[in-house]
Amino acid sequence: MLNIGHRGAKGHVTENTLASFAKAIELGVHGIELDVHVCASGELVVFHDFTVDRLTNGTGEVAKLTLSELKALKLTGGFDIPTLDEVLDAFGNKCLWNIEMKGRHTAQPVSDTIERYIAEKGWEYTDLIVSSFQYEELQAMSRLNPNVPLGVLTEASVHQAWEWAQEFNAVALHPNFTLLTESNVTKAHEAGYKIYTWTVNEPADIARMKALGVDGIITDFPERV
């Protein structure tokens, strides 16, 4: 079972920062989940929210700010907003990267980035998994690059995630842990899908997920897993 840090080690260090990813690796994760948006100047930036208001000293939509404008902001704790390239260059393929296509129109640049790292830096498709809640982004990625392992995120319905996974030839379902039962985990495994569940922080919930036999736990506190 994989221990996957949620936005790095979100329970310890400001999420989606180089420091948070370093902390997750220090805590022994097998993988790290992060979120990407395309900013106004075209780069993929690692950030969760659609606006910068909650986590930075600025305001506005990520998609309407240029990289230089985003770099001028400070996150809680004084950190900078990283680009996806900066993250992958800093840590390499020493762990599995779960890239969530959070923003719109992210499939093409994520696909391009993956192809570049495979061609130029010796990465393999097995070094990552690309996930999303968004039908359009999953559809686009499955058409652009069928080799990219896909995970279907859901907060509401394992059944719907299953249908999308079939449509897009995904390898994994990424349900909220509250949706999981012995029955649907067993059925998913019998159909060949991995189950990577989120965001599991409490010891009792972690124990239940382990008992269900999930393939990975996405958590803010990797040391608890």
N, C-alpha and C positions, 0 to 999 in steps of 0.2 A: 504493500500500500504506500502511495506517495504522500509525503508531507509537503504541502504547497503553501508558501507564504502569500497571504492576501495583500496585494499592493506592496509587497515586500514583507516587512514585519510591522504591520500597521498598528499593532498594539503597543509598540515600543518607540517607533520613530515615525515622523511625518510620512504619510503614505506616498507611494510612487516617487520616491527620491532615491538617488544613488546611495545615500546613507541607510535608507530603509532596506534596500536590496542587499547591501553589505551585511546588515544586521541579520537578515533572514539566512544568508549563507553561513554566517557565524553560528547561527542556531541549528544548522545542520539540515536545512530543507533539501528536498529532492528537486523541487521546482518552485518557480515564482510566477504569480499572476500579476499582470499589469494592464493598464487601460491606455488606449491611444485615440487621439483626435488628429484631424488635419487642421493645421492653423492657416491663417489667411495667406501666408507666403508659401504654403505648400508642404511644409515639413510635417512629419509625424511627431507629435509631442506626447509625452507620457503624463497623463492627467486623467482623473476620473470624471469630474463634474463637467457639465456643458458651459458653466460660467466659472470665472476665477474667484468669485466673491467670497465663498466659504473659506478657502484655504490660503488666499494671498492678501497682500496689502493693496490690491487693485480691484477693478470691477470690469465686467464685460464678458462677452461670449468668447470662448476659446477660438472658435472657428472664424471670428472676425478680428482677431488680433494677430499681428505678424510675429514671427519668431523673435525678432529683436524686442518687440513690445513685451512679449511673454518673459523673455530673459531679463528684462528690467524689473520684473516683479520679484518679491520675496515670499516664499511659502512660510507658513508657521514654522518657527525654529530657525529661520534665516536661510533656508535652502533654496536652490534654484529649480526651476522646472526643466527636467532633462528631455532631450530628444530620444527617440527609440534607438537611433544609431549610437548615441552616447552611452546608453545603458548596455547595449549588446557589445560594444567595444570595450567597456569597462570590465565586464564579467565573462565575456565569451560564452561558450557552450558548456560550461562546467555544471550547469543544471538545466532542467527542462524549463523553457519559457512558455507560459500561457499568455498569449497576446489577445486581449479582448478588444475587438473592434467596437469601441464605445460610440464614437462619433459617426456621422454620416459620411459616405464616400471614402471610407477608409480601406476598402477591399483592394483596390488597385495599388495604392502606395505600399500597403502591407505585403502584398504579393511581390511587388518589385523589390522591396527590401529583403525578403526571404530569398528570392532568386539571386540577388547580389551577394548575400552572405554565403550561399551555397557555392556559387561560382568562384568567388574571390577569397573566401576565408575558410573553406573546407568544412562548412557546416553541413548537416544532413537534415532531411525533413523530420526525422525522429527527434531532433533537438528541440522541437517546439510543437505547440498545438494552438490553433487560432479559434477563438470562440466569440459568440455574439448572441445577444437577445434579438437582434434585428434580422428579419427575414431577408430584406434586400441585400444586406451585406453578406450574409451566408450564401445566398444565391449567387451573388457576384463572384465571391471567392471560389465557389465550386465550379463556376464556368471558366474563370480566369486561370485557375491552377488546381486541377483535380488532385495533384500530389500533396497538397497541403492538408495535414490532418485537421479536421474540423470538430469542434465541440459546440453543442447547442445548449445555450443557457435558458433556464426557465425559472420563474418565480411562482408560476401559477399552475402549470399542468405538465406532468411527465408525459402524458399521452401526446400532447401537442409537440413536445420536444422530440418524441419518438417519430412522429410523422415527418417533421422537418429533417430529422437525421436520416430517415429513409430517402427523402427527396434529394438531399444534398450529399448522400454517401458519407455522412459524418462517421467518426470513429468513437465519439463519446457523447454522453448526456451530462449536462452540468446543472442539476436541479438544486434548488434551495433544500437544505437538509430536512426541513419540516415536511416535505412532500414524499419522503422515502419510506417505503415499507419493505418487509421481507419479500413480498410478492413482486413488487415492481422492480426491485433490484435483481431478483432471480430471473425475471423475464428479460430484462435488459441484457444480462450476462448471457443468457441462452441465445439471444439474437446477435451476440458478438459485440455489444457496446460496452465500453468502459463507463464507470460512474465516477465523476469528479464532483463532489458536493461542496457547497458553500453556505454561509460563512460560519464555520463550526468552532465556537470558542469555549463553551462551557464543558468541563470534564465529563459530565453525565451524557451530554450530546455526543461528544467525541467517542465515548465508550459505546454508545448505541450505534454510531456509524461503523465503528470497527466490527461490532457484532453482526451488522448487516452485510459486511464483506465488501464495502465500497472500495474502489480502486485508488481513490485519492481524496484527501481532506484539505480543503482550502480554508486557512485559518489566519486570524490576526496574531495568534500566539503559537508559533511553530513548536516552541519548547513543550507545550502541553500535549502535543500529538506524539 
